[in-house]
């Protein structure tokens, strides 16, 4: 299965600032997914990132708040913009691998906003 | 809207016992089912997946699928304190290939 690396692993940020999270995969993948896990909650899909096209956002998530880039088949970034304490979550990157293999996750980015 | 339901627990079992974790799903057309284990402060780790009705065994873990009842379960035999974690059930969400997750069941294995 693909090895997924996320950076940073954690950060503490000030209200109103923005943070960009990177996701690097060791093989080419078509779909990359960004999930959010709020404290004590399950995973919620933010958006799907397809190389060469605009990301597809789920209901409740907008591009202005969570801009995503997908410059190639092994890399994506998620930016959390104008952060507020409600954005304190774990942000997780996942990929869809070939052959219908189950999805695996990166180690996640633990974000706290003061 | 596809939904996945799990009892949030906590489920407490003594060491060496069988832990039984249950999950129901709303979409009768779901074809694949996944169990993830998540330790506190860590990301989810895939432990089992099942596509066909019946049982699938992998070491101490057994996944059981009953599509007629829209029910999938995870059995952990000879439970160990290291199995204490939250277990997430997931099904494919749609055309994007993403997963829909249940809220997870917190398992505590007492020595």
Boltz contact constraints between the chains, C-beta under 6 A:
constraints:
  - contact:
      token1: [A, 31]
      token2: [B, 97]
      max_distance: 6.0
  - contact:
      token1: [A, 33]
      token2: [B, 98]
      max_distance: 6.0
  - contact:
      token1: [A, 42]
      token2: [B, 101]
      max_distance: 6.0
  - contact:
      token1: [A, 42]
      token2: [B, 103]
      max_distance: 6.0
  - contact:
      token1: [A, 42]
      token2: [B, 104]
      max_distance: 6.0
  - contact:
      token1: [A, 43]
      token2: [B, 101]
      max_distance: 6.0
  - contact:
      token1: [A, 45]
      token2: [B, 98]
      max_distance: 6.0
  - contact:
      token1: [A, 48]
      token2: [B, 96]
      max_distance: 6.0
  - contact:
      token1: [A, 92]
      token2: [B, 43]
      max_distance: 6.0
  - contact:
      token1: [A, 96]
      token2: [B, 97]
      max_distance: 6.0
  - contact:
      token1: [A, 102]
      token2: [B, 34]
      max_distance: 6.0
  - contact:
      token1: [A, 102]
      token2: [B, 46]
      max_distance: 6.0
  - contact:
      token1: [A, 102]
      token2: [B, 49]
      max_distance: 6.0
  - contact:
      token1: [A, 104]
      token2: [B, 46]
      max_distance: 6.0
  - contact:
      token1: [A, 105]
      token2: [B, 43]
      max_distance: 6.0
  - contact:
      token1: [A, 105]
      token2: [B, 44]
      max_distance: 6.0
  - contact:
      token1: [A, 107]
      token2: [B, 43]
      max_distance: 6.0
  - contact:
      token1: [A, 108]
      token2: [B, 43]
      max_distance: 6.0
